[in-house]
Amino acid sequence: QVQLVESGGGLVQPGGSLRLSCLASGFTFRLFSMNWYRQAPGNERELVAGITGAGVSTNYADSVKGRFTISRDNAKNTVYLQMNSLKPEDTAVYYCSAAVGRTYWGQGTQVTVSS
């Protein structure tokens, strides 16, 4: 009954911002690291950002470092990805992920950066 439900994707112009949200249920959220991945057509799925259970440690792909921020609110069972200074190459389907015995994935949310 683990569920990851994503929201916040959409169309944005270059230089704009979006905030993605992932609402988790079915496990003790605060004990697990959470990750954001993305996949563009013709590309492999890549890790964008990760955050540990208490939110003390984060990591980012070099391509998004300084522009994206991952955070979590354990009281709301939600992990966020704040995306600023968006570029066309950020266009992809973004997925929330958690390792809870096995890897679980959200349904994905489309982010399109275009003028």
N, C-alpha and C positions, 0 to 999 in steps of 0.2 A: 504493500500500500504506500510505498514511497512515491511521492509526486513532486514534480518541479514544474511550476507554471510561470512562464515568462510573459513580460509585457514591455511596452515602451518603444518598440521599433517603429520605423517610419521613414519618410523621405525628408532629407535635409540638404541645404546648400553647403558647398565647401566652406569651411570655417565655422560652421554652426555646431550646435551641441545637442546631444540626446542623453537621457538617462534610462538605462534598462533596469528592470526589476525581475527578480526570480523569487517567487513564494514557494517555500518548501514545507512538506508535511510528511508524516509517517515515520519519522526518526527523530532522535535527540539532536536537534540541529546544531546546538552549541558545541558538540563534541567533534564535529567533522569539518575538515577543510572544504571550501567551495571554489569552483573554477568557472571561468568563462572561456569558451572556445569560439572560433568562427571558421566558416568555410565559404569560400567564393567559388563560382563555377570554374572548373578546370584546375582547382587548387586542392591540396590536402587540407584536412581540418587541422588548425593550429591553435595552440594554447595562447590566449591573450593575457589573462591575469589569473592569479590565485590568491586566496586569503586563508589563513589558519583559523581554527575554531573560535578562538577568543578575539580574533581580529588584530593580533599583535604584529604579525608578519604578513607581508604582501610581496608578490613578485609579478613582473610584467615582461611581455615580449619587448625586445628592443624597438620594434617598429611603433609601439604605442607609448613607450615610457615618456613621461612628462606631459602627455595629453589625456590619458585615461586614468581613472582612479576607481579601484575596487573597494567596496566597504560592505559591512553587514550590520544588521540590527537583530541581535539574537532574541530580543523580546518580541519581535514581529516575524521571526523565522524567514527573514528576507535578506538576500544579497543583491547588491546594486553594482552597476557599472556606469559611472559617469564618463561620458565621451565628449571631449572638447576639441576644438580646432580640427574638425573632421575633414578628411581628405577623400577623394574619389576611391583610392585604393583601400579604404576602410569598408567599402561596400561588400557585404557578405550576409549570410545567415548566422546569427549569433546564438549560441547554445549555453545554457547553464548545466553544470555537471557536478555530481557528488559521488564519492566512492563510499558506499554503505554496504559492505559485503561484496557487492559487484558495482560496476559503474552505472549510474543512472543519468539520463539525459532529459532535459526539457524538450519541448516540442520545437523550439527554435523560433526566432523572431527576425524578420528581414530588416536590415538597415541599408538604405540606399542613399549615397552621397553624390549629388549631381546638380549641376546648374542648368 
